[in-house]
Amino acid sequence: MNLIEVTSKFPDELSATKHFEQARWGDTPTCAYCGSEKLSRRKKDHRFTCLKCNKSFSVTVNTMLHKTRIPLRRWLIAFSLVTDAKKGVPAKQLQRNLGVSYKTAWRMGMKMRKLMYDPAQKLDDVVEMDETYVGGKPRKGGYPNFTKKDKAYYDRAITQLEAEDFDISEGKRKKPWVPKGMGHKTIADRKTPVVGMVERDGNVIAKVMKTISAKKLKAMVEKNIDEEDSVLITDNHKGYNKMNRIIDHIKVDHQKMYSYRGINTNTIESFWAIIKRGIMGQYHKVSVKYLPDYIAEFVFKYNNRNKDDMFETLVTNAMKQKQN
């Protein structure tokens, strides 16, 4: 829902409050304390009073927006601004658009990112997995050297996958520029590792890690991928060396080639590009402490890219039970 639609549909605080009530209770509001349906509404502040236990409460009590002092209509406008921006909205922009202080805008932004954490569903079919490093300075890379021997290896792998009914599509071709040394100790010490996996034409899962190891990568695969019905495509990182023990696995050696007949990691690398452009272009700098929240925002937007309205998903998530 875009900004014009939001301001038109919710012209005042009462209409915004009723929208949150619908998301939380449906057509029948119930007491947040005793569950009774016998309620009266106070016109002054739109709070309810329970006629059974005599307690007063608002629609946000015990939800993710518990004790918020920000008008609910302003929250809806913020939801619209954030879900409509693929690469994110910085706190300074929220401050200007919402007419609040920078501190309030920053807190609202972080709260919305908390609403974007969704339980991950298992990935299957063709899954690409890759690691990236956020922060620090980029290093120059080199060009691949794809030999006839390499071509024969990938031809055999593709033939076997096609025989097992896997659809290896060509994917988008990119300039074969290969980033080198991203995991080098002197560089990685100033960067934060993020590991991601994406099902082609499906969802993405990404996780911030302190360090990358074969043990952690294996655990992530076992938790998030249906190993029986999937094939995993990765780069030549040494952490993936024994991955073929648990799943069909093809490695892309970026020193030799970037993409061949659909064998590539272009999809996950495109997701990394969205994150890095968002952080560099919109947020400019993100601390290690809050990086998982920003990653959750990009994952949420990617996984909901084909849905009609991310806005309503955010409203629904806001009315979920408050997390301790």
C-alpha positions as CSV (number, residue, x, y, z in Angstrom):
1,M,0.0,0.0,0.0
2,N,1.6,3.3,-1.1
3,L,1.6,6.5,0.9
4,I,-1.3,8.1,-1.0
5,E,-3.5,5.0,-0.4
6,V,-2.6,4.9,3.3
7,T,-3.3,8.6,4.0
8,S,-6.6,8.3,2.1
9,K,-7.8,5.0,3.8
10,F,-6.7,6.1,7.3
11,P,-7.6,9.8,7.6
12,D,-7.6,9.8,11.4
13,E,-6.4,7.9,14.4
14,L,-9.7,6.1,14.9
15,S,-9.5,4.5,11.4
16,A,-5.9,3.5,12.0
17,T,-6.7,2.0,15.4
18,K,-9.6,-0.1,13.9
19,H,-7.3,-1.4,11.2
20,F,-4.9,-2.7,13.9
21,E,-7.9,-4.1,15.8
22,Q,-9.0,-6.0,12.7
23,A,-5.5,-7.5,12.3
24,R,-5.4,-8.6,15.9
25,W,-9.0,-9.7,16.7
26,G,-10.9,-9.8,13.5
27,D,-14.5,-8.6,13.9
28,T,-14.7,-9.4,17.6
29,P,-12.3,-7.6,20.0
30,T,-11.7,-9.5,23.3
31,C,-10.2,-8.4,26.6
32,A,-6.4,-8.7,26.6
33,Y,-6.5,-9.9,30.2
34,C,-9.6,-12.2,30.7
35,G,-10.7,-12.8,27.1
36,S,-14.2,-11.4,27.6
37,E,-16.1,-10.0,24.6
38,K,-18.0,-7.5,26.8
39,L,-16.1,-4.3,26.2
40,S,-16.8,-0.6,26.0
41,R,-14.7,1.8,23.9
42,R,-13.5,5.2,25.3
43,K,-14.0,7.8,22.6
44,K,-11.2,10.1,24.0
45,D,-8.3,7.7,23.4
46,H,-9.9,4.7,21.7
47,R,-9.0,2.4,24.5
48,F,-11.2,-0.5,25.7
49,T,-12.6,-1.1,29.2
50,C,-13.5,-4.6,30.0
51,L,-17.0,-4.9,31.7
52,K,-16.0,-8.1,33.3
53,C,-12.6,-7.5,34.9
54,N,-12.8,-3.7,34.7
55,K,-9.3,-3.4,33.2
56,S,-8.5,-0.8,30.5
57,F,-6.3,-1.6,27.5
58,S,-5.4,-0.6,24.0
59,V,-5.1,-2.6,20.8
60,T,-1.3,-2.6,21.2
61,V,-1.1,-4.2,24.7
62,N,1.1,-7.3,24.8
63,T,1.9,-6.9,21.1
64,M,5.1,-6.0,19.3
65,L,4.0,-2.3,19.6
66,H,3.4,-2.6,23.4
67,K,3.5,0.7,25.2
68,T,4.1,2.7,22.0
69,R,3.5,6.4,22.4
70,I,3.6,7.1,18.7
71,P,0.1,7.5,17.1
72,L,-1.0,4.4,15.2
73,R,-1.7,6.4,12.0
74,R,1.9,7.5,12.0
75,W,3.0,3.8,12.4
76,L,1.0,3.0,9.3
77,I,2.6,5.8,7.3
78,A,6.0,4.5,8.4
79,F,5.1,0.9,7.3
80,S,4.1,2.3,3.9
81,L,7.4,4.2,3.5
82,V,9.6,1.3,4.5
83,T,7.8,-1.5,2.6
84,D,7.7,0.7,-0.5
85,A,11.5,1.2,-0.5
86,K,13.4,-1.8,-1.9
87,K,16.8,-0.7,-0.4
88,G,15.5,0.7,2.8
89,V,14.7,4.1,4.4
90,P,17.3,5.8,6.7
91,A,16.3,7.3,10.0
92,K,17.0,10.8,8.7
93,Q,14.4,10.3,6.0
94,L,11.8,8.9,8.4
95,Q,12.5,11.9,10.6
96,R,11.6,14.3,7.8
97,N,8.6,12.4,6.5
98,L,7.0,11.6,9.9
99,G,7.8,14.9,11.7
100,V,9.5,13.2,14.6
101,S,12.9,13.5,16.3
102,Y,15.9,11.6,14.9
103,K,15.9,9.4,18.0
104,T,12.3,8.5,17.6
105,A,12.7,7.8,13.9
106,W,15.7,5.5,14.6
107,R,13.8,3.6,17.2
108,M,10.8,3.2,14.8
109,G,13.1,1.9,12.1
110,M,14.7,-0.7,14.4
111,K,11.2,-1.7,15.7
112,M,10.0,-2.3,12.1
113,R,13.1,-4.4,11.4
114,K,12.2,-6.6,14.4
115,L,8.7,-7.1,12.8
116,M,10.4,-8.4,9.7
117,Y,11.9,-11.5,11.4
118,D,9.9,-14.5,10.0
119,P,10.5,-18.2,10.7
120,A,12.4,-19.6,7.7
121,Q,10.9,-22.4,5.6
122,K,13.1,-25.2,4.2
123,L,14.5,-24.6,0.8
124,D,14.6,-27.2,-1.9
125,D,15.3,-27.9,-5.6
126,V,18.3,-25.8,-6.9
127,V,19.8,-23.9,-4.0
128,E,22.7,-21.5,-4.2
129,M,24.8,-20.8,-1.2
130,D,27.5,-18.2,-0.7
131,E,29.2,-16.0,1.8
132,T,29.9,-12.3,1.8
133,Y,31.6,-9.8,4.0
134,V,29.9,-6.5,5.0
135,G,32.2,-3.5,5.7
136,G,35.8,-2.7,5.0
137,K,37.2,-1.8,1.6
138,P,36.7,-3.9,-1.5
139,R,39.7,-5.5,-3.2
140,K,40.4,-5.9,-6.9
141,G,39.8,-9.2,-8.5
142,G,40.8,-11.2,-11.5
143,Y,39.3,-13.0,-14.5
144,P,38.4,-16.7,-14.7
145,N,40.3,-19.2,-16.8
146,F,37.7,-21.7,-18.0
147,T,39.4,-24.8,-19.6
148,K,38.0,-27.6,-21.8
149,K,38.5,-30.0,-18.8
150,D,36.3,-27.7,-16.6
151,K,33.7,-27.6,-19.4
152,A,33.6,-31.4,-19.5
153,Y,33.2,-31.6,-15.8
154,Y,30.2,-29.3,-15.7
155,D,28.6,-30.9,-18.7
156,R,28.6,-34.3,-16.9
157,A,27.1,-32.7,-13.8
158,I,24.4,-30.9,-15.7
159,T,23.4,-34.1,-17.6
160,Q,23.1,-35.9,-14.3
161,L,21.0,-33.2,-12.8
162,E,18.7,-33.0,-15.8
163,A,18.2,-36.8,-15.5
164,E,17.0,-36.2,-11.9
165,D,14.5,-33.6,-13.2
166,F,16.3,-30.6,-11.8
167,D,15.7,-27.4,-13.8
168,I,19.1,-25.7,-14.2
169,S,18.2,-22.4,-16.0
170,E,20.8,-20.2,-17.6
171,G,20.3,-17.3,-15.2
172,K,21.4,-13.8,-15.9
173,R,24.9,-13.4,-17.3
174,K,27.2,-10.9,-15.7
175,K,30.6,-9.5,-16.5
176,P,33.1,-12.2,-15.2
177,W,34.7,-10.0,-12.6
178,V,35.8,-12.2,-9.7
179,P,36.2,-10.7,-6.2
180,K,39.3,-12.2,-4.6
181,G,40.6,-12.3,-1.0
182,M,37.3,-11.5,0.7
183,G,38.0,-14.1,3.3
184,H,41.7,-13.1,3.7
185,K,42.5,-12.7,7.4
186,T,43.8,-9.2,7.2
187,I,40.6,-8.1,5.3
188,A,38.0,-10.3,7.0
189,D,39.2,-9.0,10.4
190,R,37.6,-5.7,9.4
191,K,34.5,-7.2,7.9
192,T,31.4,-9.1,9.2
193,P,30.7,-12.4,7.5
194,V,27.2,-13.1,6.3
195,V,26.2,-16.5,4.9
196,G,23.2,-16.9,2.6
197,M,21.3,-19.5,0.7
198,V,18.6,-19.0,-1.9
199,E,16.2,-21.3,-3.7
200,R,16.0,-20.2,-7.4
201,D,12.7,-18.4,-7.9
202,G,12.1,-18.9,-4.2
203,N,13.1,-17.5,-0.8
204,V,16.4,-16.5,0.7
205,I,17.9,-17.2,4.1
206,A,20.8,-15.1,5.4
207,K,22.6,-15.2,8.7
208,V,25.3,-13.1,10.3
209,M,28.2,-15.1,11.7
210,K,31.2,-14.3,13.8
211,T,33.4,-16.7,11.8
212,I,32.8,-19.1,8.9
213,S,33.7,-22.7,9.3
214,A,32.8,-26.0,7.6
215,K,31.0,-27.1,10.8
216,K,28.8,-24.0,10.8
217,L,28.0,-24.2,7.0
218,K,27.1,-27.8,7.3
219,A,24.7,-27.1,10.2
220,M,23.1,-24.3,8.3
221,V,22.5,-26.6,5.3
222,E,21.0,-29.3,7.5
223,K,18.7,-26.9,9.2
224,N,17.4,-25.0,6.2
225,I,17.6,-27.2,3.1
226,D,15.7,-30.4,2.2
227,E,18.8,-32.4,1.4
228,E,16.9,-35.3,-0.3
229,D,15.3,-33.1,-2.9
230,S,17.9,-30.5,-3.5
231,V,21.1,-29.8,-5.3
232,L,23.5,-27.2,-3.7
233,I,25.6,-24.9,-5.8
234,T,28.4,-23.0,-4.1
235,D,31.7,-21.3,-4.8
236,N,35.1,-22.9,-4.1
237,H,35.3,-21.9,-0.4
238,K,37.1,-24.6,1.6
239,G,34.2,-24.8,4.0
240,Y,32.1,-26.5,1.4
241,N,34.6,-29.2,0.6
242,K,32.8,-32.0,2.3
243,M,29.3,-30.8,1.6
244,N,28.7,-33.6,-0.9
245,R,28.5,-36.1,2.0
246,I,25.0,-34.7,2.9
247,I,23.7,-33.2,-0.3
248,D,24.2,-33.3,-4.1
249,H,26.8,-30.5,-4.5
250,I,28.4,-28.6,-7.3
251,K,31.2,-26.1,-6.8
252,V,31.9,-23.2,-9.1
253,D,35.6,-22.3,-9.2
254,H,35.6,-18.5,-9.8
255,Q,39.2,-18.7,-10.8
256,K,38.2,-20.8,-13.8
257,M,34.6,-19.7,-14.7
258,Y,31.7,-17.6,-13.5
259,S,28.7,-19.2,-15.1
260,Y,28.1,-22.2,-17.4
261,R,24.8,-23.6,-18.6
262,G,23.0,-22.4,-15.4
263,I,25.7,-23.6,-13.0
264,N,26.4,-20.3,-11.1
265,T,25.7,-18.5,-7.9
266,N,24.3,-15.4,-9.6
267,T,21.0,-15.4,-7.7
268,I,22.6,-15.2,-4.2
269,E,25.2,-12.8,-5.5
270,S,22.4,-10.5,-6.8
271,F,20.9,-10.6,-3.3
272,W,24.3,-9.5,-1.8
273,A,24.3,-6.7,-4.3
274,I,20.9,-5.5,-3.0
275,I,22.2,-5.6,0.6
276,K,25.4,-3.7,-0.1
277,R,23.8,-1.1,-2.3
278,G,21.2,-0.6,0.4
279,I,23.8,-0.3,3.2
280,M,26.2,1.9,1.2
281,G,23.6,4.0,-0.6
282,Q,20.9,4.4,2.1
283,Y,22.3,3.6,5.5
284,H,26.0,4.4,4.7
285,K,27.2,2.5,7.8
286,V,25.8,-0.3,10.0
287,S,27.3,-1.5,13.2
288,V,28.0,-5.2,13.8
289,K,25.5,-5.1,16.7
290,Y,22.5,-4.2,14.5
291,L,23.6,-5.8,11.3
292,P,21.3,-8.9,11.8
293,D,18.3,-6.6,12.0
294,Y,19.2,-4.9,8.7
295,I,19.8,-8.3,7.1
296,A,16.3,-9.4,8.3
297,E,14.9,-6.3,6.5
298,F,16.4,-7.2,3.2
299,V,15.4,-10.9,3.6
300,F,11.8,-10.0,4.4
301,K,11.5,-7.7,1.4
302,Y,13.1,-10.3,-1.0
303,N,10.9,-13.1,0.3
304,N,7.8,-11.0,0.0
305,R,8.7,-9.4,-3.4
306,N,5.9,-11.2,-5.2
307,K,3.2,-10.6,-2.6
308,D,0.5,-8.0,-3.3
309,D,1.0,-6.1,-0.1
310,M,4.0,-6.3,2.3
311,F,2.3,-3.5,4.2
312,E,-0.4,-5.8,5.5
313,T,2.1,-8.4,6.5
314,L,3.9,-5.9,8.6
315,V,0.6,-4.8,10.2
316,T,-0.1,-8.5,11.0
317,N,3.4,-9.0,12.5
318,A,3.0,-5.9,14.6
319,M,-0.1,-7.4,16.3
320,K,1.7,-10.7,17.2
321,Q,2.4,-11.6,20.8
322,K,5.2,-9.5,22.4
323,Q,8.5,-11.3,22.6
324,N,10.2,-11.4,25.9
